[in-house]
Amino acid sequence: MSDILKHCRDQIDAIDEQILSLVNARAALAREIGTLKGEGPIYRPEREAQVLRTLMEKNSGPLSGEAVAGIFRVIMSNCRALERELAVAFLGPQGTFSEEAAIKQFGGLNLPKPCISIDEVFRMVESGAADYAVVPVENSTEGAVGRTLDLLTTTSLKICGEITLPVHHCLLRSKAAGNAGEIKRVYSHAQSLGQCHEWLNLNLTGVERVSTGSNAQAAELAAHDPSSVAIASSRAADIFDLAILAENIEDDPKNVTRFLVLSQHEVAPSGQDRTSLLMAAKNVPGAVVGLLAPLAQHGIDMSKFESRPSKLGIWEYVFFVDIEGHQQDPKVAKALYELEQCASLVKVLGSYPISVI
């Protein structure tokens, strides 16, 4: 048995040396490409999506496709850093699901920029203080994140990517308190309180629910208040040294949050893309139906249609629409042109690769 074990370990050591050599060869080529690109964007979401899709298609296991994608995201992140470290803004502090989404997309954060609000996340990229922003846009249980939608109506930033993140909540408490003593309040972001509404009704009846700016902020508050608990991630428990009283307390076990990646540059087609639009209808009968007609006529699938108060007048609304395809695709371009003829407003928020995993 010991001889077989040694033989296997020797093989692993030899493979590790090959991997090291190949990864460095890849990094050298990536650095050369960066030199040839000059001042062009370092992060190319469409190219990285194509690479990940190809690798996942060719993957024969035993590693899962998600595991393969995670490994190569880290490799690509470190290769990008040889050109220049990218600053990524997200709703902080560290330990939020926004940070997890940023890490999932970028494979590692060379220059993390945690912000105190979604407004600040937008401003960081608009001002040039960060290269990219990661913001939550909708949750499968609680629906749209209104503040993100409102800011998208006025920003000059473009959506250049999307991230889907399974969200699993934990109930956290100060280790000093343990399981002893009455729980007087539970801290969490409003979206998370909503996602755990029924669990709280059953298990923490009558306990005050306090909304915070982020789940990580909730964890930090709970760390200094033994009479309180927080709903946050297991990562937040590690960061703030909290005990996990209960895991997976979300009402929907398939709870998923979708995040957007924002930048100051547009993205070329990747082959499997989505385009997000902001539209407003003219004040005439049948105007909303008319907005959808160009999409139907050109056979374009619509995956999202959501109204939001325009804040320009009472009972006036704008519509956020997601369609399949890139704005440079001929049929999408034709539909957008026709939309501009019948709508009072059409703003392309961005075309970007559909989330790989």
C-alpha positions, 0 to 999 in steps of 0.5 A: 500500500505504501509503495502505491501511495508513494507512486501516486504522490510522485505522479502528482508532484510531476504533474504539479511541475508541468502545471506550474510550467504551463501556467507561467507560459500562459502568463507570459503570453497574456503579458505579451498580448497586453503589450500589443493591446496598448491602452485597451481594456485589460478585462475582456468579459467576452473573451473570458466567457468564450474561454470558460465555455470552451473549457467546460464543454471539453471537461471530462471530469472528475472535476465539475464544470463549476470547479474548472471555471473557478480554477481558470478564473483565478489563473486569468485574474493573476495573468491580468494583474501582470498588466495592471491590478484592477480595482473592483467596487462593491457594496461592503464591508468585506463579507457581503454577498456582493464581495462573493459575487465580485470574487466569483466573477474576477477570480480574486480581487487585486484592489477591492473597493468596499463601499458603504452604499450602492450609490457609492459603488456607482460613483467609484467607477463613474469618477475613475476611482475604480475600474469595475462595479459589482451591484445586485440587481434582482433576487429570485425571492425578493425581486428587483433591487430598486436602488440599482435600477434607479441609478441605471436610469441616469448613469453613463456606465455600461453593463459588461457582465452578469453574475448569478450567485446562490445565496445561503444565509446563516444565523450568526451570534457573538461567540461570547454570547453563545446560545445563552441569553435572550435574543432581542433583535436580528440585524440584516439587509432588508432583502435578506430579512425578506428572504428569511421571513418565514424562518424568522416567523417560526424560530424568532417570533417577536424578535425585532428585525433591524434593517442594515446597509449590508449583511456584513454590517449586520454581522459587525453589529452582532459581534459587539452586541451579545443580545442580537444576532445577524443574518449573513454569510458563513464568510462573514462569520469567519471575518467577524469571528461569530458563531453559526447558530443555524445554516441555510435559513433562507425560505427558498433553498434555490435562492439566487441573486443576480449581480451586474458588472459595470464599467466605462467601456462596452463589450464585444459579442461573445456568442451567447449574450444578453442586452439590457434596455431602458424604455419608456412608452409614448402616452398614447393607447396601446403604446406599451404593446407597441414597445414589444412588437419589434422584438416579436417581429424579429424573433427576439426572446425577452427574459425580463420586463419590469416597470419602475416609476420614472420619478419624472412625473406622477404615474409615469413609468420606465421599463427595464427589459432584458433580451437575448442577443448582442446589440451588434447582432443584425436582428437585434440592431433592427429591432432596436432601430424600430423601438427608437421610432415608437418609444419616447425613450430607449437606452441600451444599458449594455450587451454582455455575456450571459453568466457562464455558471 
